Amino acid sequence: MAALGSYLDARRHGGRWLVRIEDLDREREIAGCADQMLRTLEAHGLAWDGAVEYQSRRRACYTQALGELGRRGLTFECSCSRRDLSGEGGYPGTCRNGPQLPGPTATRFRIDERQVEFHDRAQGVCSFRLRERGDVVVRRRDGTFAYQLAVVVDDARQGVTDVGRGADLLDNTPWQIALQQALGLPTPRYTHLPVIVERDDGKLSKSRRSLALDSREAGPQIYQALTLLQHTPPPTLKLESASVILAWAAAHWSVDRFRGLREVPVRQ
């Protein structure tokens, strides 16, 4: 859904659609998964612009950004494990004055009391108090750079002006805006698209009923996804190829059709 929505938004506005592989966590990476994802995008007519970027090749950029934050006193080392922080709410600031336990530490970005407010093209005005979000991890205990820092550095380096992604990532945005401001980087426009959920409110992609896309059914699958995004193509397109359906969708794309919608229940 997010890939399709961001692709159509870029095409509707004459922009470039960029693909980035987030492969920093090598221990969890499944061999061949990235290539399979790219082949699936191709089979469904979602052609990206420029070269595919891999985060694993950009560690030097993240190291530089982390060093800049550290020099400005905006990070601290934290010895807390996930087990230590299993309670409700954001990070309580346990190690703000130094690690409380010996051993490996993660690096956290030191947030402040300010309120982060931004206008999301799909979700409207969003406002967050940073203190309620807590000090976010930017480098994990195993040395892996965290998503929050990597994506901020990557967006700026690639000249990204618009970010389209699932509404399940909306709560990450205030951290990222705070990091952009701390590093003197531009803030792109955000569009958080609705995610498909089951009737019990579980995200479909994390459900046992979630099925891999079948490239032989690209056209029908694009048609169904558009319907879930409140863009129902004419019935005459139901049996057309993915490219024909995408051409119609790019011409008729409008964020207004799902404005304020965060979840779409999947039809049984």
C-alpha positions as CSV (number, residue, x, y, z in Angstrom):
1,M,0.0,0.0,0.0
2,A,2.7,2.5,1.0
3,A,4.8,1.7,-2.0
4,L,1.8,2.0,-4.4
5,G,0.6,5.2,-2.8
6,S,4.0,6.9,-2.7
7,Y,4.6,5.8,-6.3
8,L,1.3,7.3,-7.6
9,D,1.8,10.5,-5.6
10,A,5.2,11.0,-7.2
11,R,3.9,10.3,-10.7
12,R,0.8,12.5,-10.2
13,H,3.0,15.5,-9.3
14,G,5.8,14.9,-11.9
15,G,8.3,13.8,-9.2
16,R,10.9,11.1,-9.0
17,W,10.2,7.9,-7.1
18,L,13.2,6.6,-5.1
19,V,13.7,3.1,-3.7
20,R,15.9,2.6,-0.7
21,I,16.9,-0.8,0.9
22,E,17.0,-0.6,4.7
23,D,19.6,-3.3,5.3
24,L,21.5,-2.1,8.3
25,D,20.4,-5.0,10.5
26,R,22.4,-7.7,8.9
27,E,21.5,-10.3,11.5
28,R,17.8,-10.1,10.7
29,E,18.3,-9.7,7.0
30,I,16.9,-12.6,4.9
31,A,19.1,-13.7,2.0
32,G,17.6,-12.7,-1.3
33,C,14.7,-10.8,0.3
34,A,15.8,-7.4,-1.1
35,D,16.2,-8.7,-4.7
36,Q,12.8,-10.4,-4.4
37,M,11.2,-7.1,-3.3
38,L,12.7,-5.3,-6.3
39,R,11.5,-8.0,-8.7
40,T,8.0,-7.7,-7.2
41,L,8.0,-3.9,-7.7
42,E,9.0,-4.4,-11.3
43,A,6.4,-7.1,-12.0
44,H,3.7,-4.7,-10.7
45,G,4.8,-1.9,-12.9
46,L,6.3,0.3,-10.1
47,A,9.4,1.5,-11.8
48,W,11.8,3.5,-9.7
49,D,14.0,6.4,-10.7
50,G,17.8,6.4,-10.5
51,A,19.8,3.7,-8.7
52,V,18.6,1.7,-5.8
53,E,20.2,2.9,-2.6
54,Y,21.4,0.6,0.2
55,Q,21.8,1.8,3.8
56,S,24.5,-0.7,4.5
57,R,26.8,1.3,2.1
58,R,26.3,4.6,4.0
59,R,27.6,3.8,7.5
60,A,30.2,6.5,7.1
61,C,27.5,9.1,6.7
62,Y,25.7,7.9,9.8
63,T,28.9,7.9,11.8
64,Q,29.5,11.5,10.8
65,A,26.0,12.6,11.8
66,L,26.3,10.8,15.1
67,G,29.6,12.5,15.8
68,E,28.0,15.9,15.1
69,L,25.2,15.2,17.5
70,G,27.7,14.0,20.1
71,R,29.9,17.1,19.8
72,R,26.9,19.3,20.5
73,G,26.1,17.4,23.6
74,L,22.9,16.0,22.1
75,T,23.5,12.3,22.8
76,F,24.3,10.1,25.7
77,E,25.2,6.5,26.3
78,C,22.5,4.2,27.8
79,S,23.0,0.7,29.3
80,C,19.2,-0.1,29.6
81,S,18.0,-3.2,27.8
82,R,14.5,-3.6,26.3
83,R,13.7,-5.7,29.3
84,D,14.6,-2.8,31.6
85,L,12.2,-0.6,29.7
86,S,9.2,-2.8,29.4
87,G,6.8,-0.4,31.1
88,E,4.4,2.0,29.5
89,G,5.4,5.4,28.2
90,G,8.6,6.8,26.7
91,Y,12.1,6.4,27.9
92,P,12.3,7.7,31.5
93,G,15.8,9.2,31.2
94,T,17.5,6.6,33.4
95,C,21.0,7.0,31.9
96,R,20.9,10.7,31.1
97,N,23.7,11.4,33.5
98,G,25.7,8.3,32.6
99,P,25.2,4.5,32.1
100,Q,23.7,2.8,35.2
101,L,25.1,-0.6,34.4
102,P,28.5,-1.9,33.0
103,G,28.7,-3.4,29.6
104,P,27.6,-2.4,26.1
105,T,25.6,0.8,25.6
106,A,23.3,2.2,23.1
107,T,23.4,5.9,22.1
108,R,20.3,8.0,22.6
109,F,19.4,11.3,21.2
110,R,18.7,13.8,24.0
111,I,15.3,15.3,23.4
112,D,13.9,18.5,25.1
113,E,10.6,19.8,26.2
114,R,9.5,21.4,22.9
115,Q,6.4,20.5,21.0
116,V,6.8,19.3,17.4
117,E,4.0,20.1,15.1
118,F,3.7,19.4,11.4
119,H,1.1,19.2,8.7
120,D,0.7,15.7,7.2
121,R,-0.9,15.7,3.8
122,A,-3.1,12.8,4.7
123,Q,-3.5,13.0,8.5
124,G,-3.7,16.8,8.9
125,V,-2.1,18.7,11.7
126,C,-0.1,16.4,14.0
127,S,1.3,17.6,17.3
128,F,3.6,15.7,19.7
129,R,5.4,16.6,22.9
130,L,8.9,15.3,22.6
131,R,9.3,14.6,26.3
132,E,6.4,12.1,26.1
133,R,8.2,10.4,23.2
134,G,11.4,10.0,25.2
135,D,15.1,10.0,24.2
136,V,15.3,7.9,21.1
137,V,18.0,5.3,20.3
138,V,20.2,6.4,17.3
139,R,22.8,3.6,17.7
140,R,22.0,0.3,19.1
141,R,24.0,-1.7,21.7
142,D,25.4,-3.9,19.0
143,G,26.7,-0.9,17.1
144,T,24.0,-0.9,14.4
145,F,22.7,2.5,13.5
146,A,19.0,2.9,14.2
147,Y,16.3,3.6,11.6
148,Q,15.5,7.1,13.0
149,L,19.0,8.5,12.4
150,A,19.6,6.6,9.1
151,V,16.4,7.7,7.4
152,V,17.0,11.4,8.4
153,V,20.5,11.3,6.9
154,D,19.4,9.5,3.8
155,D,16.4,11.8,3.1
156,A,18.7,14.8,3.2
157,R,21.5,13.2,1.2
158,Q,19.1,12.1,-1.6
159,G,17.3,15.4,-1.7
160,V,14.0,13.9,-0.7
161,T,11.2,16.5,-0.7
162,D,8.2,14.2,0.0
163,V,7.9,11.1,2.1
164,G,5.0,8.7,1.6
165,R,4.8,5.8,4.1
166,G,2.3,3.9,6.3
167,A,0.4,5.6,9.1
168,D,1.9,3.0,11.5
169,L,5.1,5.1,11.2
170,L,3.5,8.4,12.1
171,D,4.7,8.4,15.7
172,N,8.3,8.2,14.5
173,T,8.1,11.5,12.7
174,P,8.5,13.9,15.6
175,W,11.8,12.2,16.5
176,Q,13.0,12.6,12.9
177,I,12.0,16.2,12.7
178,A,13.9,16.9,15.9
179,L,17.0,15.1,14.5
180,Q,16.7,17.1,11.2
181,Q,16.6,20.3,13.2
182,A,19.6,19.3,15.3
183,L,21.6,18.4,12.2
184,G,20.5,21.5,10.2
185,L,18.8,19.3,7.6
186,P,15.6,20.1,5.7
187,T,12.3,18.6,6.7
188,P,10.4,17.0,3.8
189,R,6.6,16.9,3.5
190,Y,5.0,13.8,5.0
191,T,2.1,11.7,3.8
192,H,1.2,8.9,6.1
193,L,-1.1,6.5,4.2
194,P,-3.6,4.1,5.7
195,V,-2.5,0.6,6.5
196,I,-4.5,-2.6,5.9
197,V,-5.6,-4.2,9.0
198,E,-7.7,-7.3,9.9
199,R,-11.0,-7.0,11.7
200,D,-9.2,-7.5,15.1
201,D,-7.1,-4.4,14.3
202,G,-3.9,-6.4,13.6
203,K,-1.8,-5.1,10.8
204,L,-2.3,-7.5,7.9
205,S,1.4,-7.6,6.9
206,K,2.2,-9.1,10.4
207,S,-0.6,-11.6,10.2
208,R,-0.5,-15.3,9.5
209,R,-3.1,-14.6,6.8
210,S,-0.7,-12.3,5.0
211,L,0.3,-13.8,1.6
212,A,3.1,-12.9,-0.7
213,L,2.2,-11.0,-3.8
214,D,1.8,-13.1,-6.9
215,S,3.5,-11.4,-9.9
216,R,1.1,-13.3,-12.2
217,E,-1.8,-11.5,-10.7
218,A,-0.2,-8.0,-10.8
219,G,-3.2,-6.3,-12.4
220,P,-5.9,-7.6,-10.1
221,Q,-3.7,-6.9,-7.0
222,I,-3.1,-3.3,-8.1
223,Y,-6.8,-2.9,-8.7
224,Q,-7.6,-4.3,-5.2
225,A,-5.0,-2.1,-3.5
226,L,-6.3,1.0,-5.2
227,T,-9.8,0.2,-4.0
228,L,-8.5,-0.1,-0.4
229,L,-6.9,3.4,-1.0
230,Q,-10.4,4.7,-1.9
231,H,-9.4,4.9,-5.6
232,T,-11.7,2.5,-7.3
233,P,-10.9,2.1,-11.0
234,P,-13.7,1.6,-13.5
235,P,-14.8,-2.1,-13.7
236,T,-13.6,-2.1,-17.3
237,L,-10.0,-2.0,-16.0
238,K,-10.4,-5.0,-13.7
239,L,-8.8,-7.4,-16.2
240,E,-6.3,-5.0,-17.6
241,S,-2.5,-5.1,-17.1
242,A,-0.8,-3.4,-14.1
243,S,0.6,-0.7,-16.4
244,V,-2.8,0.3,-17.8
245,I,-4.4,0.4,-14.3
246,L,-1.4,2.4,-13.0
247,A,-1.8,4.9,-15.8
248,W,-5.4,5.5,-14.8
249,A,-4.5,5.7,-11.1
250,A,-1.7,8.3,-11.7
251,A,-4.1,10.5,-13.5
252,H,-6.8,10.3,-10.8
253,W,-4.7,10.1,-7.7
254,S,-5.8,12.3,-4.8
255,V,-4.8,12.2,-1.1
256,D,-8.1,13.8,-0.3
257,R,-9.8,10.4,-0.8
258,F,-8.3,9.0,2.3
259,R,-7.6,12.1,4.3
260,G,-7.7,11.3,8.1
261,L,-7.8,7.6,7.5
262,R,-5.2,5.6,9.2
263,E,-6.5,2.1,8.8
264,V,-8.5,0.1,6.2
265,P,-10.0,-3.2,7.3
266,V,-9.4,-5.9,4.8
267,R,-12.5,-7.4,3.3
268,Q,-13.2,-11.1,4.1
